[in-house]
Amino acid sequence: MKILIRDGDWWLGEQLAAALGDDGHLSTPLPYDTVIGHDESTDELVAGHDALVVFGYNREPTDPGAIVDHSTRQLYNLLQAASGAGVKRCVYVSSLKLFADYEENLTVTETWRSLPPTDDVPLLACHLGEIVCKEFARDRLIQTATVRLGFPVVQGDRSAAQSSGETAAVSGNDAVEAIKRALTADSLAQWQDIHVQSPVENQRYLMHAAEELLGWEG
């Protein structure tokens, strides 16, 4: 399998590319500042790829307009070209921070409505990216799995997530494993939301969908 990784210069993208290579897959990391237009250059960029991984929430840019454009217009251009090139699946890596305003004692699942903030532009842009991907999936142009990662994303293994003291933490190792499984899982719907965090003390979010669809061991 050949995978295009948008924003692949983030440390998690670099770790994912290395892990995919270890499994015998090919990957093309795309730097965050790559401008994706609606032209032949984007068609050439996606040609020959089987799947996309898009990191929707990983930067703190100084220009709010730039990140919204990155997550809406440019993402649309990428998905339009990818669907036209026959790319079958997109894994959109989102954040469980979209549910952070719910009280911690509530059993939040994938069926709950997200609560995108108006004062956090990167997180709002992440939410808008989910919507763009969902519309492509609804039109059956490309299958999309939205993997909402816990927060913070902690470099290392599960012990590092546990040591963070955060009830919604996810380790980098767990995040990479979840993305890899979402790329190859056979039982996903055309549009699929999956919540993933590491098993930590007083774990905040349920992993039932990840367990059922990805064989997740929490």
C-alpha positions as CSV (number, residue, x, y, z in Angstrom):
1,M,0.0,0.0,0.0
2,K,1.1,3.6,-0.8
3,I,-0.1,6.3,1.6
4,L,0.1,10.0,1.3
5,I,0.5,11.7,4.7
6,R,-0.6,15.3,4.8
7,D,1.3,17.3,7.4
8,G,3.8,14.5,7.6
9,D,6.5,16.7,9.0
10,W,4.8,16.7,12.4
11,W,6.6,14.3,14.8
12,L,3.6,12.0,14.8
13,G,3.5,12.0,11.0
14,E,7.2,11.1,11.0
15,Q,6.6,8.3,13.5
16,L,3.7,7.0,11.4
17,A,5.8,7.0,8.2
18,A,8.5,5.0,9.9
19,A,6.0,2.5,11.3
20,L,4.4,2.1,7.8
21,G,7.8,1.5,6.3
22,D,8.5,-1.2,8.9
23,D,5.3,-3.0,7.8
24,G,6.4,-2.9,4.1
25,H,4.2,0.0,3.0
26,L,5.3,3.1,1.1
27,S,4.5,6.6,2.3
28,T,4.8,10.1,0.9
29,P,5.0,12.7,3.8
30,L,3.6,16.1,2.7
31,P,4.9,19.1,4.7
32,Y,2.4,21.3,6.4
33,D,3.2,24.4,4.3
34,T,2.5,22.6,1.0
35,V,-0.2,24.6,-0.8
36,I,-2.7,22.3,-2.4
37,G,-4.5,24.0,-5.3
38,H,-7.2,22.8,-7.7
39,D,-4.8,22.0,-10.6
40,E,-2.7,19.4,-12.3
41,S,0.0,19.6,-9.6
42,T,-2.4,18.1,-7.0
43,D,-3.5,15.4,-9.5
44,E,0.2,14.5,-9.9
45,L,0.7,14.5,-6.1
46,V,-2.0,11.9,-5.4
47,A,-1.4,9.7,-8.4
48,G,-0.5,6.2,-7.5
49,H,-1.5,6.4,-3.9
50,D,-4.0,3.9,-2.3
51,A,-4.9,5.9,0.8
52,L,-4.6,9.3,2.6
53,V,-3.8,10.2,6.2
54,V,-4.7,13.8,7.1
55,F,-3.6,15.3,10.4
56,G,-6.4,17.8,11.2
57,Y,-5.1,19.2,14.5
58,N,-1.4,19.6,15.1
59,R,-0.3,23.2,14.7
60,E,-0.7,26.6,16.3
61,P,-0.4,28.9,13.3
62,T,-0.2,32.7,13.7
63,D,-2.7,33.4,10.9
64,P,-6.2,32.1,11.7
65,G,-7.3,32.5,8.0
66,A,-4.4,30.3,6.9
67,I,-5.3,27.3,9.1
68,V,-9.0,27.5,8.1
69,D,-8.0,27.6,4.5
70,H,-5.7,24.6,5.1
71,S,-8.5,22.6,6.6
72,T,-11.3,23.5,4.2
73,R,-10.4,24.7,0.6
74,Q,-7.1,23.0,0.4
75,L,-8.4,19.8,2.0
76,Y,-11.3,19.9,-0.5
77,N,-8.8,20.1,-3.4
78,L,-6.8,17.2,-2.0
79,L,-9.9,15.0,-1.6
80,Q,-11.2,16.0,-5.0
81,A,-8.0,15.0,-6.7
82,A,-7.7,11.8,-4.6
83,S,-11.2,10.6,-5.4
84,G,-10.6,11.3,-9.0
85,A,-7.4,9.2,-8.9
86,G,-9.1,6.3,-7.3
87,V,-7.8,6.6,-3.8
88,K,-10.1,4.4,-1.7
89,R,-9.7,5.5,1.9
90,C,-8.9,8.6,3.9
91,V,-8.0,8.5,7.6
92,Y,-8.7,11.9,9.0
93,V,-6.9,12.3,12.4
94,S,-9.0,14.6,14.6
95,S,-9.0,15.3,18.3
96,L,-11.2,14.3,21.3
97,K,-10.7,17.9,22.4
98,L,-13.8,18.5,20.4
99,F,-15.7,16.8,23.3
100,A,-13.7,18.3,26.1
101,D,-16.5,20.7,27.2
102,Y,-18.6,17.8,28.3
103,E,-18.4,16.9,32.0
104,E,-15.8,14.2,32.6
105,N,-18.4,11.9,34.3
106,L,-20.4,11.6,31.1
107,T,-20.0,8.5,28.9
108,V,-19.2,10.3,25.7
109,T,-19.2,8.0,22.6
110,E,-18.9,8.5,18.8
111,T,-22.7,9.2,18.6
112,W,-22.4,12.3,20.7
113,R,-22.3,15.7,19.1
114,S,-19.0,17.5,19.1
115,L,-18.6,20.9,20.7
116,P,-16.2,22.9,18.5
117,P,-15.1,26.1,20.2
118,T,-15.3,29.5,18.6
119,D,-12.2,30.8,20.4
120,D,-9.8,28.0,19.4
121,V,-9.2,28.5,15.7
122,P,-7.0,25.3,15.2
123,L,-9.6,23.1,16.9
124,L,-12.5,24.8,15.0
125,A,-10.6,24.2,11.7
126,C,-10.1,20.6,12.7
127,H,-13.9,20.3,13.1
128,L,-14.4,21.9,9.7
129,G,-12.0,19.4,8.2
130,E,-14.2,16.6,9.6
131,I,-17.2,18.1,7.8
132,V,-15.3,18.4,4.4
133,C,-14.3,14.7,4.7
134,K,-17.8,13.7,5.7
135,E,-19.3,15.3,2.6
136,F,-17.0,13.4,0.3
137,A,-17.8,10.1,2.1
138,R,-21.6,10.9,1.9
139,D,-21.2,11.3,-1.9
140,R,-19.4,7.9,-1.9
141,L,-16.3,9.5,-3.5
142,I,-13.9,8.2,-0.8
143,Q,-14.3,6.2,2.4
144,T,-13.3,8.1,5.5
145,A,-12.4,7.0,8.9
146,T,-12.2,9.9,11.4
147,V,-9.8,8.8,14.3
148,R,-10.3,11.3,17.1
149,L,-7.2,11.1,19.3
150,G,-7.1,11.7,23.0
151,F,-5.3,14.7,24.4
152,P,-2.5,15.4,25.0
153,V,-0.7,13.3,22.4
154,V,2.3,12.2,24.4
155,Q,5.5,10.9,22.8
156,G,6.4,7.4,23.8
157,D,4.4,4.3,25.0
158,R,1.5,3.8,27.3
159,S,3.6,4.4,30.4
160,A,4.3,7.9,29.1
161,A,0.6,8.6,28.7
162,Q,-0.1,7.2,32.2
163,S,2.7,9.4,33.6
164,S,1.2,12.5,32.1
165,G,-1.6,12.4,34.7
166,E,-4.2,13.4,32.1
167,T,-7.4,11.3,31.9
168,A,-7.7,11.7,28.1
169,A,-4.0,11.2,27.1
170,V,-2.9,9.0,24.2
171,S,0.6,7.9,23.6
172,G,2.3,8.4,20.3
173,N,2.7,4.6,19.9
174,D,-1.0,4.1,20.5
175,A,-1.9,6.9,18.1
176,V,0.2,5.4,15.3
177,E,-1.1,1.9,15.8
178,A,-4.7,3.2,15.7
179,I,-4.1,5.0,12.4
180,K,-2.4,2.0,10.9
181,R,-5.3,-0.2,11.8
182,A,-7.8,2.4,10.4
183,L,-6.0,2.2,7.1
184,T,-6.5,-1.5,6.7
185,A,-9.6,-2.4,8.7
186,D,-12.2,-4.3,6.7
187,S,-15.3,-3.5,8.7
188,L,-15.6,0.2,8.4
189,A,-18.6,2.1,7.2
190,Q,-18.4,4.6,4.4
191,W,-18.1,7.3,7.1
192,Q,-16.7,6.1,10.5
193,D,-15.9,7.9,13.7
194,I,-13.5,6.2,16.1
195,H,-12.3,7.5,19.5
196,V,-8.9,6.4,20.6
197,Q,-7.0,7.2,23.8
198,S,-4.5,5.2,25.9
199,P,-5.7,3.1,28.9
200,V,-4.9,5.4,31.8
201,E,-6.2,5.9,35.4
202,N,-9.7,7.2,35.4
203,Q,-9.8,6.9,31.6
204,R,-12.2,9.5,30.2
205,Y,-13.4,8.1,26.9
206,L,-14.8,4.7,25.9
207,M,-13.1,2.6,23.3
208,H,-15.9,0.3,22.2
209,A,-15.8,1.3,18.6
210,A,-12.0,1.0,18.4
211,E,-12.3,-2.4,20.0
212,E,-14.9,-3.6,17.6
213,L,-13.6,-2.1,14.4
214,L,-9.9,-2.0,14.9
215,G,-9.3,-4.9,17.3
216,W,-8.1,-2.3,19.9
217,E,-6.7,-3.7,23.1
218,G,-7.3,-1.0,25.7
